[in-house]
Every structure is written in C-alpha cells, then in structure tokens.
Amino acid sequence: MRNLGTGIGWRPEIAEAVERMPGIDWVEAVAENICPGHLPESLVRLRERGVTVVPHGVSLGLGGADRPAEAKLADLAARAEALGSPLVTEHIAFVRAGGALTASPLLEAGHLLPVPRTRDALDVLCENIRIAQDALPVPLAVENIAALICWPGEEMTEGQFLYDLVDRTGVRLLIDVANLHTNHVNRGEDPARALDELPVEAIAYVHVAGGFERDGVWHDSHAHAVPPAVLDVLAELASRVRPPGVLLERDENFPAPSELERELTAIRETVDKAAAAGVPAPTRPGPPRPAATATGAADDGSASLVGTEADAGDGGARQRVGLAQAALLSALVGGTPVPEGFDRTRLAVQARALAGKRADVVAKVAPELPEILAQGYRKAFLAYAQGHPMTEGYRRDALDFAAYLLFDGRLQDADVRRRLSEWWLERSGPAPLSQRPAARLVRATRRVLLRR
C-alpha cells in the first residue's frame, strides 16, 4: 500500500489554511462535495504541488440491503479520476432503507448507521463491495464507523467482522481510531481487542478525530479537539503496524490554523513514539483468523462463520437485512415502534442526533433558511423532522421544510412569510417540478402563495 504520510481533511472553510500548513503530505475531500468538471481551485493548487487528494464517500451505503447504485459508483469513479487519486474510501454503514425490496417507503437516514455484525449482513456487504470494486478505477478502502446503538443478536465482534470482510473481498481498511474509542464508550467494546483481531496489514490509512461525552454517551462530533483517549488508541494501533497514512478529520467549529497544526504534531509524535516502541514490521502477517460462536466468542477456528456471496445474491439475505434496517430506520426517523431487542433510551439518543444532524446540514445547503427564520430555525426544523422523514436528500428536504411552514400557516410574521415564500418559489421552478409526481401539489401551492 502506498505511503501517504500525514494529512488533513480538506474542507472549504479551511482551504487556505490547509494550503499554508507545513508537513501536509495529502488531503481527503468529501466526494459528494466535489464536481469533477469544476474542481475547487485550492485542490487544484495542492495537486500541482504534488499533494495527494483522496475522495471520501459518505452516501453509497455499502452496508445497505440494496446493491450500490450504478450512478453513485460512476460519480465516485469520476471523482477519483479527476483528482488522480490512488484510492477511494467509503463506510461500512447503511444510509437508507425501505423501497421495493421491502415493499415499504424509502427512507434516508442523513447519516451513517451501523450494520449488524451477522452472517447475513456480512454476505450482503461482501457482495456490495465486490460490485463497487469492479466499478471503480482504483482500489477501495472501507471505514469502521462510530455507533450509538447496538444491534440485538450480533454474531461477531467488530474485529472478526472486519477480518472476514477483508478475507473474502481483499478490500483495504480505513481504520478510524476515534470510532473505536466511541464504540468503547457506547458499546463497551475494547479497542485493543478489535486491533488484535483485525488484519492490520490491510490498513490503507487511519482517521483521527475529536468528540465529546454527554450523559455517558460519546458523540463523534468532528468538531472538537482530539482527546488523549483517542491518541491512546492510535498508539495501540501504531504499536502493531505503522499505518501508511494518518489523517486529522475536522468538519466544523474550526479552530485557528495553529491549533490544527498542534493536533497534527501530536498525531505524528504519537505514531512515531508507539512505532519505535513496538518495532512493528510493515508487512507482518495478521493474527490467526478469529472465528466465533453465535455469541461472538472465539473457538478453535474449525467452524465456518460466513456464507457466500451467492447467499446475498439469491435475495434471501438481502431481504432479511433490508427488513431489519427498514424497521430500525423507520423507528429512528418516522416514529414507528422500536424493533424488539433494541435499547429504547439509546435509540431516542440516536433519533435526536439524526434530527440535529439533518438540521445542521440543511442549514449548510440552504443557508438562507436560518437567516430568514433566525433563532426559530432549529426549533421549527426539529418539529418538522418528527413527522417528515427525509426521502430525497438534503436539498429536497430544505424545500419540503419551507413548504411545511408555508402550507400549515405556522408563520405569524408577515415579513418572514413573504421572504420564505420568495425563497421557496425561486427554487421550486415549474420546469423541473412539472416532471415530478408532486407537480400538481406544487403548482397549487405556488398559486396560493402568489395570491397572498
């Protein structure tokens, strides 16, 4: 695997600072925020200086029950080619559920949700990764995610799940040590055990990020400084194998560039110190393949844990995984009953986190909305989110939220109502919407608003 060195997540808000930072060998950019035909000038300049750029996808949903969408794979491939990237990365997660496979409404989570560590989920994930590998022009690496919730009836530990995933697909791993710490706090999982069980020689690079703890729950915010506990997990990893690349992630609440540079220095020093003490061999063989019983306990390795990709392809595993994921997501965003076996309190925390994340992203893609609604934006959006699951992405969500406020007469201030009406009418033009199923409703809404 190519040696990437030390990097930082490139974001438009810190683009200029990243260009001036010393010791930046590479950057990672959110794939969905990059247009191949119109690359940000900052990324172009970095590439011209020889800085590697890796596209990091967040919406493919490789852990979902459906096969990866061809259009999304083509978009990810185009970004890799436009950036001249040596690899692309995505997540071991599902981001949507429902639809034709389960004969239920299609729902979007708006965030990464954990897949159950079961044979069915592994079969589906392996097949989806093989599909993605065949469609991409460069190698794929997949990331372990942070979780607030535990699936009931899991059959493997995280390390065992990742080991078998690599064994069956040859996919590379993007190990997020902050997510290992999150799962330690939220799920009681030992990061050292996960590192012992997973194939460290498959690591493509490592993420390091900050978060915060509230009421016994760790929130992987990417908006806080990297805590010592996360650096400790990084040291555990580096004592086993020196990672080909390490990257600092920060998505919001950006500190001064000097503070980011101090965090990068701490990351470098942690890796160097742990690697020197552990003296890892870069290509040393991994541990014996960890097998598990139905409860996840290791056995002598004689039992087979996994099925084959054909098991997923026949539809049985996909449908079982799809039904389970649809029931969970519907409870989180649609207010339906909590599926049996889940912790109701923890699901309520996850539901609030999803709604808050949704409000934050809508505010970014449609910044006029919090400007128009001022301090009432967040309260109004969270009320809207309770009964209106997202189905078509954040930009559609922003329009639907505005229509919700305008239709239901929730705005008492005439000036706010006028400004929001103008914003909504400008962005819900008749040509595109005339091709949508809801076109009649939209046209009727426009007539009502224009009469006011």
C-alpha positions as CSV (number, residue, x, y, z in Angstrom):
1,M,0.0,0.0,0.0
2,R,1.2,3.5,-0.9
3,N,2.7,5.5,1.9
4,L,0.5,8.6,2.2
5,G,2.2,10.2,5.3
6,T,0.4,12.8,7.4
7,G,-2.8,14.5,6.1
8,I,-5.8,16.6,7.0
9,G,-9.4,16.6,5.9
10,W,-9.8,19.3,3.3
11,R,-12.9,21.5,3.8
12,P,-13.8,24.7,2.0
13,E,-13.8,26.6,5.3
14,I,-10.1,25.8,6.0
15,A,-8.9,25.5,2.4
16,E,-6.5,28.5,2.6
17,A,-5.1,27.4,5.9
18,V,-4.5,23.8,4.6
19,E,-2.6,25.2,1.7
20,R,-0.2,27.0,4.0
21,M,0.2,24.3,6.6
22,P,3.7,22.7,6.8
23,G,4.1,19.0,6.6
24,I,0.8,18.2,4.8
25,D,1.5,15.2,2.5
26,W,-2.1,14.5,1.5
27,V,-5.7,15.6,2.0
28,E,-9.0,13.9,1.9
29,A,-12.1,15.6,0.4
30,V,-15.8,14.6,0.8
31,A,-16.5,13.0,-2.6
32,E,-20.1,14.3,-2.8
33,N,-18.9,17.9,-2.4
34,I,-16.6,17.7,-5.4
35,C,-17.6,18.3,-9.0
36,P,-15.2,16.6,-11.4
37,G,-15.5,19.2,-14.1
38,H,-15.1,22.1,-11.6
39,L,-12.6,21.2,-9.0
40,P,-12.0,23.8,-6.3
41,E,-9.0,25.9,-7.1
42,S,-7.5,25.0,-3.7
43,L,-7.4,21.3,-4.6
44,V,-6.0,22.1,-8.0
45,R,-3.2,24.0,-6.4
46,L,-2.5,21.3,-3.9
47,R,-2.4,18.6,-6.6
48,E,0.0,20.8,-8.7
49,R,2.3,20.8,-5.6
50,G,2.3,17.0,-5.5
51,V,-0.2,16.7,-2.6
52,T,-2.3,13.6,-2.9
53,V,-6.1,14.0,-2.8
54,V,-8.3,11.1,-1.8
55,P,-12.1,11.3,-2.3
56,H,-14.1,10.1,0.7
57,G,-17.6,9.0,0.0
58,V,-20.5,9.3,2.5
59,S,-23.6,8.3,0.6
60,L,-23.0,5.0,-1.1
61,G,-24.5,2.9,1.7
62,L,-22.4,-0.3,1.1
63,G,-23.9,-1.9,4.2
64,G,-27.4,-1.4,2.9
65,A,-29.6,-4.2,1.7
66,D,-29.8,-2.8,-1.9
67,R,-27.0,-3.1,-4.4
68,P,-24.9,0.0,-4.8
69,A,-26.5,2.4,-7.3
70,E,-24.6,2.5,-10.6
71,A,-24.9,6.2,-10.8
72,K,-23.3,6.8,-7.4
73,L,-20.5,4.4,-8.3
74,A,-19.9,6.2,-11.6
75,D,-19.8,9.6,-9.7
76,L,-17.3,8.2,-7.3
77,A,-15.2,6.8,-10.1
78,A,-15.3,10.2,-11.9
79,R,-14.0,12.0,-8.8
80,A,-11.2,9.6,-8.4
81,E,-10.1,10.0,-12.0
82,A,-10.4,13.8,-11.9
83,L,-8.3,14.0,-8.8
84,G,-5.7,11.5,-9.9
85,S,-6.3,9.6,-6.6
86,P,-4.5,6.4,-5.7
87,L,-7.7,5.0,-3.9
88,V,-11.2,6.0,-2.8
89,T,-12.8,5.4,0.5
90,E,-16.4,4.7,1.8
91,H,-18.0,3.5,5.0
92,I,-19.2,0.2,6.4
93,A,-22.7,1.6,7.0
94,F,-26.2,1.9,5.7
95,V,-27.7,5.3,4.9
96,R,-31.1,4.4,3.5
97,A,-33.6,1.6,3.9
98,G,-37.0,0.5,2.6
99,G,-38.1,0.7,-1.0
100,A,-39.0,-2.1,-3.4
101,L,-37.0,-4.8,-1.6
102,T,-39.2,-4.5,1.5
103,A,-42.3,-3.0,-0.1
104,S,-42.1,-0.1,2.3
105,P,-41.4,3.7,1.9
106,L,-37.8,4.5,1.0
107,L,-36.2,6.5,3.9
108,E,-32.9,8.4,4.1
109,A,-31.0,8.5,7.4
110,G,-29.0,11.5,6.5
111,H,-26.1,9.9,8.4
112,L,-24.1,6.7,8.7
113,L,-25.8,3.9,10.7
114,P,-24.1,0.7,11.8
115,V,-24.8,-2.7,10.1
116,P,-25.5,-5.7,12.3
117,R,-22.5,-7.9,12.7
118,T,-24.3,-11.0,11.4
119,R,-23.7,-13.6,8.7
120,D,-26.5,-12.1,6.6
121,A,-25.2,-8.6,6.8
122,L,-21.6,-9.7,6.0
123,D,-22.8,-11.6,2.9
124,V,-24.6,-8.5,1.7
125,L,-21.7,-6.2,2.5
126,C,-19.2,-8.5,0.7
127,E,-21.3,-8.6,-2.5
128,N,-21.8,-4.9,-2.4
129,I,-18.1,-4.3,-2.0
130,R,-17.3,-6.6,-4.9
131,I,-19.7,-4.7,-7.1
132,A,-18.1,-1.4,-6.1
133,Q,-14.6,-2.8,-6.6
134,D,-15.5,-3.8,-10.2
135,A,-16.9,-0.4,-10.9
136,L,-14.0,1.8,-9.5
137,P,-10.8,2.6,-11.4
138,V,-8.7,2.5,-8.2
139,P,-8.6,0.4,-5.0
140,L,-11.4,0.8,-2.4
141,A,-10.9,1.1,1.3
142,V,-13.8,1.0,3.8
143,E,-14.1,2.6,7.2
144,N,-15.4,1.3,10.5
145,I,-18.0,3.7,11.9
146,A,-19.0,5.1,15.3
147,A,-22.2,3.7,16.8
148,L,-24.6,5.0,19.4
149,I,-26.7,1.8,19.3
150,C,-26.2,-2.0,19.4
151,W,-28.0,-4.5,17.2
152,P,-29.5,-7.4,19.1
153,G,-28.3,-10.9,18.1
154,E,-24.9,-9.9,16.7
155,E,-22.8,-13.0,15.9
156,M,-19.3,-11.4,15.6
157,T,-17.1,-8.8,17.2
158,E,-16.0,-5.8,15.1
159,G,-12.5,-7.3,14.6
160,Q,-13.9,-10.6,13.5
161,F,-16.4,-8.9,11.1
162,L,-13.6,-6.8,9.6
163,Y,-11.2,-9.8,9.3
164,D,-13.8,-11.9,7.4
165,L,-14.7,-8.9,5.2
166,V,-11.0,-8.5,4.2
167,D,-10.5,-12.2,3.8
168,R,-13.5,-12.6,1.4
169,T,-13.1,-9.4,-0.7
170,G,-9.5,-8.2,-0.4
171,V,-10.8,-4.7,0.4
172,R,-8.5,-2.3,2.2
173,L,-9.4,-0.8,5.6
174,L,-9.7,2.8,6.7
175,I,-9.5,2.5,10.5
176,D,-10.9,5.4,12.4
177,V,-9.4,5.2,15.9
178,A,-11.9,7.8,17.2
179,N,-14.7,5.5,16.2
180,L,-13.0,2.6,18.1
181,H,-13.0,4.9,21.1
182,T,-16.6,5.8,20.5
183,N,-17.6,2.2,20.4
184,H,-15.6,1.6,23.6
185,V,-17.7,4.2,25.5
186,N,-21.1,3.5,23.8
187,R,-20.9,-0.3,23.3
188,G,-18.4,-1.4,25.9
189,E,-16.0,-2.7,23.2
190,D,-12.3,-3.0,23.9
191,P,-10.3,-1.2,21.2
192,A,-7.2,-3.3,21.9
193,R,-9.2,-6.5,21.2
194,A,-10.5,-5.1,18.0
195,L,-7.0,-4.2,16.9
196,D,-5.8,-7.7,17.9
197,E,-8.5,-9.3,15.8
198,L,-8.5,-7.3,12.6
199,P,-5.9,-7.7,9.8
200,V,-3.7,-4.6,10.4
201,E,-1.7,-5.4,7.3
202,A,-4.8,-4.4,5.3
203,I,-4.9,-0.9,6.6
204,A,-4.8,1.8,3.9
205,Y,-4.8,4.7,6.4
206,V,-6.1,5.9,9.7
207,H,-8.6,8.6,10.7
208,V,-8.2,10.6,14.0
209,A,-10.9,13.0,15.2
210,G,-12.4,14.6,18.3
211,G,-15.8,14.3,20.0
212,F,-17.4,14.8,23.4
213,E,-19.2,12.8,26.1
214,R,-22.6,13.7,27.4
215,D,-24.6,11.6,29.9
216,G,-22.4,8.6,29.3
217,V,-22.7,8.7,25.5
218,W,-19.7,9.6,23.3
219,H,-20.6,11.8,20.3
220,D,-18.2,11.6,17.4
221,S,-18.7,15.2,16.5
222,H,-15.6,16.0,14.4
223,A,-16.0,19.5,15.9
224,H,-13.7,19.2,19.0
225,A,-10.1,18.7,19.7
226,V,-8.7,15.2,19.6
227,P,-8.7,13.9,23.2
228,P,-5.9,11.9,24.8
229,A,-8.1,8.8,24.8
230,V,-8.2,8.7,21.0
231,L,-4.5,9.3,20.8
232,D,-4.1,6.3,23.1
233,V,-6.0,4.1,20.6
234,L,-3.8,5.5,17.8
235,A,-0.7,4.5,19.8
236,E,-2.2,1.0,20.3
237,L,-2.6,0.7,16.5
238,A,0.8,2.1,15.7
239,S,2.5,-0.3,18.1
240,R,1.2,-3.2,16.0
241,V,1.8,-1.7,12.5
242,R,2.9,1.7,11.2
243,P,-0.1,3.0,9.3
244,P,0.7,4.0,5.6
245,G,-1.2,7.3,6.3
246,V,-2.8,9.2,9.2
247,L,-5.3,11.9,8.7
248,L,-6.9,14.5,11.1
249,E,-10.6,15.0,10.5
250,R,-12.5,18.2,11.4
251,D,-15.9,19.1,9.9
252,E,-17.0,22.2,11.7
253,N,-16.2,24.6,14.6
254,F,-12.8,25.0,13.1
255,P,-10.1,26.4,15.4
256,A,-7.2,28.6,14.5
257,P,-4.7,27.0,12.0
258,S,-2.1,26.9,14.7
259,E,-4.3,24.7,16.8
260,L,-4.8,22.3,13.9
261,E,-1.1,22.2,13.4
262,R,-0.6,21.4,17.1
263,E,-3.0,18.5,16.7
264,L,-1.2,17.2,13.7
265,T,2.1,17.4,15.6
266,A,0.6,15.4,18.4
267,I,-0.6,12.8,15.9
268,R,2.8,12.5,14.3
269,E,4.6,12.2,17.7
270,T,2.1,9.5,18.9
271,V,2.7,7.4,15.8
272,D,6.5,7.8,15.9
273,K,6.8,7.0,19.6
274,A,4.5,4.0,19.5
275,A,6.1,2.6,16.3
276,A,9.5,2.9,17.8
277,A,8.5,1.2,21.0
278,G,6.6,-1.6,19.2
279,V,9.0,-2.0,16.3
280,P,6.2,-3.3,14.0
281,A,7.1,-5.0,10.8
282,P,5.2,-3.1,8.0
283,T,4.0,-6.4,6.3
284,R,4.0,-8.8,9.2
285,P,1.3,-11.5,8.9
286,G,-2.0,-10.9,10.7
287,P,-3.2,-13.0,13.7
288,P,-4.9,-16.4,13.1
289,R,-8.3,-15.9,11.6
290,P,-10.7,-15.2,14.5
291,A,-13.7,-17.5,14.4
292,A,-16.8,-17.1,16.6
293,T,-19.8,-18.9,18.0
294,A,-23.3,-17.5,17.9
295,T,-22.4,-15.3,20.9
296,G,-19.3,-13.9,19.3
297,A,-16.8,-15.9,21.4
298,A,-13.7,-17.3,19.7
299,D,-13.5,-21.0,19.0
300,D,-10.8,-23.2,17.6
301,G,-11.3,-21.9,14.0
302,S,-12.8,-25.1,12.7
303,A,-16.3,-23.7,12.2
304,S,-17.2,-21.6,9.2
305,L,-18.7,-18.3,10.1
306,V,-19.7,-17.0,6.8
307,G,-21.8,-17.9,3.8
308,T,-21.0,-17.0,0.2
309,E,-21.8,-14.0,-1.9
310,A,-24.4,-16.2,-3.6
311,D,-26.4,-16.2,-0.3
312,A,-26.8,-12.5,-0.7
313,G,-27.4,-12.7,-4.4
314,D,-30.4,-15.0,-4.1
315,G,-32.3,-12.3,-2.3
316,G,-32.8,-14.1,1.0
317,A,-30.1,-12.4,2.9
318,R,-30.8,-9.0,1.2
319,Q,-34.4,-9.1,2.2
320,R,-33.8,-10.2,5.8
321,V,-31.2,-7.4,6.2
322,G,-33.5,-4.9,4.4
323,L,-36.5,-5.6,6.6
324,A,-34.4,-5.2,9.8
325,Q,-32.8,-2.0,8.6
326,A,-36.1,-0.5,7.4
327,A,-37.7,-1.3,10.8
328,L,-34.8,0.4,12.6
329,L,-34.7,3.5,10.4
330,S,-38.4,3.9,10.5
331,A,-38.3,3.9,14.3
332,L,-35.5,6.5,14.2
333,V,-36.9,8.9,11.7
334,G,-40.6,8.0,11.4
335,G,-41.7,7.5,14.9
336,T,-42.7,3.8,14.4
337,P,-42.4,1.3,17.3
338,V,-38.9,0.4,18.4
339,P,-37.9,-3.1,17.0
340,E,-37.6,-5.8,19.6
341,G,-34.2,-6.1,21.3
342,F,-33.1,-2.5,20.9
343,D,-32.4,-0.2,23.8
344,R,-35.2,2.4,23.7
345,T,-33.2,5.0,25.6
346,R,-30.2,4.7,23.3
347,L,-32.5,4.8,20.2
348,A,-34.0,8.0,21.4
349,V,-30.5,9.5,21.7
350,Q,-29.7,8.3,18.1
351,A,-33.0,9.8,16.8
352,R,-32.2,13.2,18.3
353,A,-28.7,13.0,16.9
354,L,-30.1,12.3,13.4
355,A,-32.6,15.1,13.6
356,G,-29.9,17.5,14.8
357,K,-27.5,16.4,12.1
358,R,-30.3,16.9,9.5
359,A,-31.0,20.4,10.7
360,D,-27.3,21.3,10.6
361,V,-26.8,20.0,7.0
362,V,-30.0,21.7,5.7
363,A,-28.7,24.9,7.2
364,K,-25.5,24.4,5.2
365,V,-27.0,23.5,1.9
366,A,-29.7,26.2,2.3
367,P,-28.1,28.9,4.5
368,E,-30.9,31.4,3.7
369,L,-33.3,29.4,5.8
370,P,-31.7,30.0,9.2
371,E,-31.1,33.6,8.0
372,I,-34.8,34.1,7.3
373,L,-36.1,32.2,10.4
374,A,-33.3,33.5,12.7
375,Q,-33.4,31.9,16.2
376,G,-36.6,30.0,15.3
377,Y,-35.0,27.9,12.6
378,R,-33.7,24.9,14.7
379,K,-36.9,24.5,16.8
380,A,-39.0,24.7,13.7
381,F,-36.9,22.2,11.8
382,L,-36.8,19.7,14.6
383,A,-40.6,19.9,14.9
384,Y,-40.9,19.3,11.1
385,A,-38.4,16.4,11.2
386,Q,-40.5,14.5,13.8
387,G,-43.2,13.7,11.3
388,H,-41.5,14.1,7.9
389,P,-38.7,11.6,7.2
390,M,-36.2,12.6,4.6
391,T,-36.7,10.7,1.3
392,E,-34.8,12.5,-1.4
393,G,-31.7,14.2,0.1
394,Y,-31.0,17.4,1.8
395,R,-31.8,19.9,-0.9
396,R,-35.3,18.4,-1.4
397,D,-35.6,18.4,2.4
398,A,-34.9,22.1,2.6
399,L,-37.7,22.8,0.1
400,D,-40.1,20.5,1.8
401,F,-39.4,22.1,5.2
402,A,-40.1,25.6,3.7
403,A,-43.4,24.3,2.2
404,Y,-44.3,22.7,5.5
405,L,-44.0,26.1,7.2
406,L,-45.8,28.0,4.5
407,F,-48.7,25.5,3.9
408,D,-49.6,25.0,7.5
409,G,-49.8,28.6,8.5
410,R,-47.1,28.3,11.1
411,L,-45.5,31.7,10.3
412,Q,-47.2,34.6,12.1
413,D,-44.6,37.2,11.0
414,A,-45.7,38.6,7.6
415,D,-42.2,39.6,6.6
416,V,-40.8,36.2,7.4
417,R,-43.6,34.5,5.5
418,R,-43.0,36.8,2.5
419,R,-39.3,36.2,2.4
420,L,-39.7,32.4,2.8
421,S,-42.3,32.4,0.1
422,E,-40.0,34.2,-2.3
423,W,-37.1,31.8,-1.5
424,W,-39.3,28.7,-2.0
425,L,-40.9,30.0,-5.2
426,E,-37.5,30.8,-6.7
427,R,-36.1,27.3,-6.0
428,S,-39.2,25.2,-6.9
429,G,-39.3,26.4,-10.6
430,P,-42.1,24.9,-12.7
431,A,-40.0,23.2,-15.3
432,P,-38.2,20.6,-13.2
433,L,-41.1,20.1,-10.8
434,S,-43.6,19.5,-13.7
435,Q,-41.8,16.2,-14.2
436,R,-42.3,15.1,-10.6
437,P,-45.3,13.2,-9.2
438,A,-46.0,16.0,-6.7
439,A,-46.2,18.6,-9.5
440,R,-49.9,19.3,-9.1
441,L,-49.5,19.9,-5.4
442,V,-46.5,22.2,-6.0
443,R,-48.4,24.2,-8.7
444,A,-51.4,24.6,-6.3
445,T,-49.1,25.8,-3.6
446,R,-47.5,28.3,-5.9
447,R,-50.9,29.7,-6.7
448,V,-51.9,30.0,-3.1
449,L,-48.6,31.7,-2.1
450,L,-48.8,34.1,-5.0
451,R,-52.2,35.2,-4.0
452,R,-51.1,36.2,-0.5
